[in-house]
Each structure stands twice: as C-alpha cells, then as structure tokens.
Amino acid sequence: MAIEIGDEPPIVVDLGSGLRPLGYALEARSPGVAVEMTALLTHLHWDHIIGLPFCTPLLREGGKIEVYGPPQDSGSLYDVIESVVKPPFFPVTVKELNQSIEFRAVVDEDFAIGSAKVKVRLVPHVGTTLGFRVDADGASVALVFDHQAPEDFGDVAPNVLELCDGADLVVHDAQYTESEYPPKATWGHSTISYAVHVAAEAGARALALFHHDPTHSDDDLDQILAGARALPESSRLDQVTAAAEGQVVDLGRP
C-alpha cells in the first residue's frame, strides 16, 4: 500500500509482495529518475517484508527508501532484516541494494514525513507490532494491518482507538469470518465484525477491510463485504469496502 500526497515521495506501508508492482509503477511514472520513498513497517513477519529485495528502484543507482519500523530484541532493524535477506534464503544481500535503505526504530511517537504528520502506536499482535496514522492536507488514514482481537470482541485497545479516532479511512485487519476464528483465536488477527466494531467505536468515517485470508476467493470477499455492510454497527460509518489490489482511494477534501 502507498500513500501519495501531492508531488511528495510516496509513503509505503509495509514491504510485502505489493512492493514489487509498486516499484515498477513508480519507475514507469518517471523514467530515468531515481525513486525515493519512505516506508512505515508494522512488523517483521514474512508477509510484510518479502517484497523488499524485489523492489527494482532499490537496485538502481540513487534509489532510496527510509524505513520506520518496530524495535527488535535481537538487534537493530537492519541486523534482523539482513539476517534473512541473504544466502541461502535469497541471492542478494541488503548491503547489495546500493546502500539505498535506512532503518529507523520507532515506537509510541509522532513525527513528520514531508507535509504529513505520522502517529505511531503499539497494537496487539504476535510480536512487537505497530499501527500508524497519517494526517495530511486535512485528511487522515489509520493503518491497523495486524490486530489481535480481544477474547470478548468488546473493548478496543486505547492505542488503536487513538490511531483510528475520527479518521477519514481506517484500514483494518479483517482476516477471519466468525466461524473461522475460534481455532485461530491466538494467531494475532481479527474478525470482519470486530474490524467494523473498531471503526465504529473510533468514530471513523470509512473502513477498508484488509489482510484478507489467502483462502478467500473474490466471491468469498464479495459475500464477506455484503455481510459486513449488513452489520448494525456499519450504519455508524459512511462506507465499508474491501481493500483490493490496484484500488485507489482519494481522500482529498473539496
């Protein structure tokens, strides 16, 4: 996922497989121009970092990415990622990416990226995991990609409420249906109905269901979305959608 604010370098959220097509798109937009971007990294599970060595702008001279991510007990962000992006796991090392990556550990703090204000808070998941809120040009988006729902599906963690408070768009973990959830209750994710609950409790305007289970087909997602929109709490939101590859959402204010 990428957030674009005017002509500023894009803010990328996580470094999963979508980073590869994004890299191609950014290079095609400005042929011959080195691509610079910033990344907000929620956590270091494989599905959130696997795209890093496949991002072609980082293989070009002058390409650059600054990554803000969670601190690690076993070393710096650079050290931990370097430990898996190298042979025999992958033929290219982090050091071979033209020294184009800078890592910064952040937690429970606020800072600026260009004209955007970024809020970082810890969220419940398996391992140290961050959620983000980005405010720019009078619009706001909350990013809660992996979120362990509580046992009673009632309370919402204060940090999550803070991130989502009145947001124009909340992008929230909605991996499981109610029937799928029980045997996976400790895997660090949420149900569709809990995602709706979080957005409604936070007074958000819109919700995008995210982190779809890979076993769900497009038809399944259509049914899931219809079910989410039928939930009583959905009436407290202006819109509920299901995030899709290539989807563009304009949060510009009139």
C-alpha positions as CSV (number, residue, x, y, z in Angstrom):
1,M,0.0,0.0,0.0
2,A,1.2,3.5,-0.8
3,I,0.0,6.9,0.4
4,E,0.6,9.8,-2.0
5,I,0.5,13.5,-1.0
6,G,0.8,15.9,-3.9
7,D,4.2,15.6,-5.6
8,E,6.0,14.4,-2.4
9,P,7.7,11.0,-2.4
10,P,5.3,8.2,-1.6
11,I,4.8,6.7,1.8
12,V,4.8,3.0,1.6
13,V,3.0,0.9,4.2
14,D,4.8,-2.4,4.8
15,L,7.2,-4.2,2.4
16,G,5.1,-7.2,1.2
17,S,4.7,-8.6,-2.3
18,G,2.9,-5.4,-3.4
19,L,6.2,-3.6,-3.2
20,R,7.3,-5.2,-6.5
21,P,4.5,-3.9,-8.7
22,L,4.6,-0.5,-6.9
23,G,8.3,-0.2,-7.8
24,Y,7.6,-0.9,-11.5
25,A,4.8,1.7,-11.4
26,L,6.9,4.4,-9.8
27,E,9.7,3.8,-12.3
28,A,7.3,3.9,-15.2
29,R,5.9,7.2,-14.0
30,S,9.3,9.0,-14.1
31,P,11.6,7.0,-16.4
32,G,15.3,7.5,-15.7
33,V,14.6,9.3,-12.4
34,A,15.8,7.8,-9.2
35,V,12.9,6.8,-6.9
36,E,12.9,7.9,-3.3
37,M,10.2,6.7,-0.8
38,T,9.5,6.3,2.9
39,A,8.1,3.1,4.4
40,L,6.1,2.5,7.6
41,L,6.8,-1.1,8.6
42,T,4.2,-2.6,11.0
43,H,6.3,-5.7,11.9
44,L,8.7,-8.2,10.5
45,H,6.6,-11.3,9.7
46,W,7.4,-12.7,6.3
47,D,4.3,-11.4,4.5
48,H,5.2,-7.9,5.5
49,I,8.9,-7.8,4.3
50,I,9.1,-10.3,1.5
51,G,8.9,-7.7,-1.2
52,L,12.0,-5.7,-0.1
53,P,14.6,-7.4,-2.3
54,F,12.3,-7.4,-5.3
55,C,11.8,-3.6,-5.3
56,T,13.6,-2.6,-8.5
57,P,14.1,1.1,-7.7
58,L,16.3,0.0,-4.9
59,L,18.5,-1.8,-7.4
60,R,19.1,1.4,-9.4
61,E,21.7,4.0,-8.7
62,G,20.2,6.7,-6.5
63,G,17.1,4.7,-5.4
64,K,16.4,5.2,-1.7
65,I,13.9,4.1,0.9
66,E,13.8,5.1,4.6
67,V,12.1,2.5,6.7
68,Y,10.4,3.3,10.1
69,G,9.7,0.1,12.0
70,P,9.4,-1.6,15.4
71,P,12.5,-2.1,17.6
72,Q,13.7,-5.7,17.9
73,D,15.0,-7.5,20.9
74,S,17.6,-9.4,18.9
75,G,19.3,-6.4,17.3
76,S,18.7,-3.4,15.1
77,L,16.1,-3.4,12.4
78,Y,18.9,-3.6,9.9
79,D,20.5,-6.5,11.6
80,V,17.3,-8.5,11.8
81,I,16.3,-7.9,8.2
82,E,19.9,-8.6,7.0
83,S,19.8,-11.9,8.7
84,V,17.1,-13.2,6.3
85,V,17.8,-11.2,3.2
86,K,21.0,-13.1,2.3
87,P,22.1,-16.5,1.1
88,P,20.8,-19.2,1.3
89,F,17.4,-17.6,1.7
90,F,18.0,-15.1,-1.1
91,P,20.9,-14.4,-3.5
92,V,21.0,-10.7,-2.9
93,T,22.0,-9.2,0.5
94,V,20.7,-5.9,2.0
95,K,24.2,-4.5,1.5
96,E,24.0,-5.1,-2.2
97,L,20.9,-2.9,-2.6
98,N,23.2,0.1,-3.4
99,Q,23.2,1.2,0.3
100,S,19.8,2.5,-0.5
101,I,18.0,1.6,2.7
102,E,18.0,3.3,6.0
103,F,16.2,1.8,9.0
104,R,14.8,3.8,12.0
105,A,13.2,2.1,15.0
106,V,10.2,3.9,16.3
107,V,7.5,3.2,18.9
108,D,4.8,5.3,20.5
109,E,5.9,8.6,19.0
110,D,4.9,11.3,16.5
111,F,7.0,12.7,13.7
112,A,6.7,14.3,10.2
113,I,7.3,12.9,6.8
114,G,7.3,15.8,4.4
115,S,4.0,17.6,5.0
116,A,2.4,14.5,6.6
117,K,2.1,14.0,10.4
118,V,2.6,10.4,11.4
119,K,1.5,8.9,14.7
120,V,3.0,5.5,15.7
121,R,1.5,3.3,18.4
122,L,1.9,-0.3,19.6
123,V,-1.0,-2.5,18.7
124,P,-1.8,-6.1,20.0
125,H,-0.4,-8.8,17.7
126,V,2.1,-11.6,17.9
127,G,5.4,-9.9,18.5
128,T,6.2,-6.2,18.5
129,T,3.8,-4.6,16.1
130,L,3.0,-1.0,15.1
131,G,-0.1,0.8,13.9
132,F,0.1,4.1,12.1
133,R,-2.0,7.2,11.5
134,V,-1.1,9.6,8.7
135,D,-2.6,13.1,8.6
136,A,-2.1,15.4,5.6
137,D,-4.0,18.0,3.6
138,G,-6.9,17.9,6.1
139,A,-7.4,14.1,5.6
140,S,-6.4,11.1,7.8
141,V,-5.9,7.4,7.4
142,A,-5.4,4.9,10.2
143,L,-3.4,1.7,9.4
144,V,-4.0,-1.2,11.7
145,F,-2.9,-4.1,9.5
146,D,-2.4,-6.9,12.0
147,H,-4.5,-6.7,15.2
148,Q,-5.3,-9.4,17.8
149,A,-8.9,-9.1,18.7
150,P,-9.7,-9.4,22.4
151,E,-11.5,-12.5,23.7
152,D,-14.8,-10.8,24.2
153,F,-14.6,-8.8,21.0
154,G,-15.8,-5.8,23.0
155,D,-13.1,-3.5,24.2
156,V,-10.8,-1.8,21.8
157,A,-7.2,-1.2,22.9
158,P,-6.6,2.5,23.8
159,N,-3.7,2.8,21.3
160,V,-5.9,1.5,18.5
161,L,-8.7,3.9,19.4
162,E,-6.2,6.8,19.4
163,L,-5.0,5.9,15.9
164,C,-8.5,5.5,14.4
165,D,-10.1,8.4,16.2
166,G,-12.3,10.2,13.7
167,A,-10.2,9.0,10.8
168,D,-11.4,9.5,7.3
169,L,-10.4,6.0,6.5
170,V,-9.4,3.0,8.7
171,V,-7.6,0.1,7.0
172,H,-8.0,-2.7,9.5
173,D,-7.2,-6.4,9.8
174,A,-10.3,-8.5,8.9
175,Q,-8.8,-11.8,8.2
176,Y,-11.4,-14.3,9.5
177,T,-15.1,-14.9,9.5
178,E,-16.8,-15.7,12.8
179,S,-16.8,-19.4,12.0
180,E,-13.1,-19.4,11.0
181,Y,-11.9,-17.6,14.0
182,P,-12.1,-20.0,17.0
183,P,-9.3,-22.4,16.1
184,K,-7.1,-19.4,15.2
185,A,-8.0,-17.1,18.1
186,T,-4.4,-16.7,19.2
187,W,-2.9,-16.1,15.7
188,G,-3.0,-12.3,16.1
189,H,-5.9,-11.3,13.8
190,S,-9.4,-10.0,13.9
191,T,-12.8,-11.0,12.5
192,I,-14.7,-8.9,10.0
193,S,-17.3,-7.9,12.6
194,Y,-14.5,-6.7,15.0
195,A,-13.0,-4.5,12.3
196,V,-16.4,-2.9,11.9
197,H,-16.7,-2.5,15.6
198,V,-13.2,-0.8,15.9
199,A,-14.0,1.7,13.2
200,A,-17.4,2.5,14.6
201,E,-16.2,2.9,18.2
202,A,-13.5,5.2,17.0
203,G,-15.9,7.4,15.1
204,A,-14.2,6.9,11.8
205,R,-15.9,7.9,8.5
206,A,-15.0,4.8,6.4
207,L,-13.5,1.3,6.8
208,A,-11.5,-0.8,4.4
209,L,-11.4,-4.5,5.3
210,F,-7.8,-5.6,4.9
211,H,-5.4,-8.6,5.4
212,H,-7.8,-11.0,3.7
213,D,-7.3,-14.6,4.4
214,P,-5.5,-16.2,1.3
215,T,-8.0,-19.0,1.2
216,H,-10.8,-16.5,0.5
217,S,-11.7,-16.2,-3.2
218,D,-13.1,-13.0,-4.8
219,D,-16.6,-14.4,-4.5
220,D,-16.0,-15.1,-0.8
221,L,-14.8,-11.5,-0.3
222,D,-18.0,-10.2,-2.1
223,Q,-20.1,-12.2,0.4
224,I,-17.9,-11.0,3.4
225,L,-18.3,-7.4,2.3
226,A,-22.1,-7.8,2.0
227,G,-22.2,-9.3,5.5
228,A,-20.0,-6.5,6.9
229,R,-22.3,-3.8,5.4
230,A,-25.3,-5.6,6.9
231,L,-23.9,-5.4,10.5
232,P,-25.8,-2.9,12.7
233,E,-22.6,-1.1,13.6
234,S,-21.9,-0.4,9.9
235,S,-24.7,2.1,10.0
236,R,-22.3,4.3,12.0
237,L,-19.9,4.5,9.1
238,D,-20.3,6.4,5.8
239,Q,-18.7,3.5,3.9
240,V,-17.4,-0.1,4.3
241,T,-15.2,-1.5,1.5
242,A,-12.9,-4.5,1.0
243,A,-9.4,-3.5,0.0
244,A,-8.4,-4.8,-3.4
245,E,-5.2,-4.9,-5.4
246,G,-4.7,-1.8,-7.5
247,Q,-7.5,0.1,-5.7
248,V,-7.2,3.9,-5.4
249,V,-8.9,5.9,-2.7
250,D,-9.0,9.6,-2.9
251,L,-9.2,11.3,0.5
252,G,-8.9,14.8,-0.9
253,R,-11.2,17.3,0.7
254,P,-13.4,19.6,-1.6
